[in-house]
Amino acid sequence: MQPVTLYTTPICPYCIAAKRLLDSKGVEYTDIDVMADPSRRQEMMRKAHGRHTVPQIFIGETHVGGCDDLHALERAGRLDALLAG
């Protein structure tokens, strides 16, 4: 299983939806709260090629994007393969 990292804030409904999808699949992930630690937002933006909205989701070294991108992978049947590596 690939490591999964999410950059989120606790007040973001899209962050909650992304975590809900991953939770439903039994996926463990690292949740980095960029509201609690603003310096991590700069890290997120570097890794996400300038994207500043949350969530920003990474599976292994792959930048998935946001919540809509994660759900699109699931609908296309490609999320499980990406998670498996």
C-alpha positions, 0 to 999 in steps of 0.5 A: 500500500502506497503512503497517502498524505493529505494537506487539509484544514478542519473546516473544509468540507472537501477535506472531510469528504476526501477523508470519508472516501479513504476511510471507507476503503480502510486507507491509512493516511497522514493528515497535515493540518495547514491551518494549525501549522501555516508553514506546512501550507508553503510545503504543500504549495511547493509539492502541489505545483503552486496549488493553494486550496485544500485538500491536496492529496498525494498517493506515494509520489503522485500528486492526485490533486483535490477531493474532486480528483480523488473521487474521479479516480474512484469513479474511473476504477483507478484509485485502488490500483494507485493505492496498491502501487 
